[in-house]
Amino acid sequence: MVLNYIWVAFFLIAFVFGLIALLMGDVTVFQKMVDATFDSSKTAFEVSLGLTGVLALWLGMMKIGERAGVVNGLARLLSPVFVKLFPDIPRNHPVMGSIFMNIASNMLGLDNAATPTGLKAMAQMQELNPKKETATNPMIMFLVLNTSGLTIIPTSILAFRSSYGAAQPTDVFIPILIATTMATIAGIVITALWQRINLFQPILITTLLGILGGVGGIVWGLKEMPEATMQTVTSVASSLILMSIIVLFIGAGIIKKVNVYDAFIEGAKEGFNTAVRIIPYLVAILVAVGVFRASGGMDVLISGVEWSLSKCGVSTDFVGALPTALMKPLSGSGARGLMLEAMKTYGADSFVGRLSCVFQGSTDTTFYILAVYFGSISVRYTRHAVACGLLADFIGILSAIGVCYLFF
């Protein structure tokens, strides 16, 4: 229901901004908006088409892992923690393993593996859902963990900074890690309070402190490395872990005498069907975002924020990077384009250029994730998912600004 209101609001606000632009002499504004609808529809289909092969691959691998007992093993291992964070999911349920695979993939920046495992987790939670069109508490907690975007190795951002001539491409690594950690912890706390989950249980407190300690250890370890070594370690670690997961699943299947080929084909068929189901949801959200951008609404919003801050005597140095932050919950590719535009306009080593990179890495594409994940299981009523996700994004944005002022 919330997504319905937001979706309608995008079009109505875009239409109003279009009328204002037309009255001010921009006779091309509505043509730009119409072009945006077709371009965004095409982009949505291309994204879904691109996901088809990836979904088939990883859901095929997940099926092998299920048959071999690897996923169930992960579920049993993580059950003490996840049963507290997801109290409505039965202990040792296989979805716990899928949730772990998704979170681990996100943390390592393995986007190609994260989406399929996330969709698998949603499908398994839907099997436990008595009201098939309404999001459950575990679904919302899981999606907020995704939208808060905890990423330990932001490989693509570091690569983009290098290609744009940054003197030290990895100088945003620690700020990104701090900001994304704050967003994730905020998301967990906000959602837990909303769902009345007791955060002061020893296992949850230990886990949250463990996350902070683990991130701190990674920050310290990588900070001690030379820049070239850090880039090599992060790149090799991502690829090595990804291939290790594939080999682990196949190896476990062979040991358990599973027909790994047949299991893979069965899972891959699920991936194809899932890719087809999400097309309408992707078209809906990307078209709304495209029309809003084409109408000039984003530019007006940024200008309004800058004017308000200047009147309050607040520094506006970060405003040039704000389009990336505001676009990120709506569109990952759109935010990436704005990040690259900021580095090109202001310089990769400028405050705005660096802050845009930290914005890009500190949160994830909230509305895209909601559309894809809920769309894959035909959930219409998202309850408090949007509010919790956006609040986590807001904390991530504030953390990114604060950290960048501290570091740069």
PyMOL commands that set and color helices and strands:
alter all, ss='L'
color gray80, all
select helices_A, chain A and resi 2-23+29-68+70-85+95-107+111-127+137-147+155-163+169-194+202-223+227-255+260-277+279-294+297-311+319-327+332-346+351-362+366-376+385-407
alter helices_A, ss='H'
color red, helices_A
deselect
rebuild
show_as cartoon
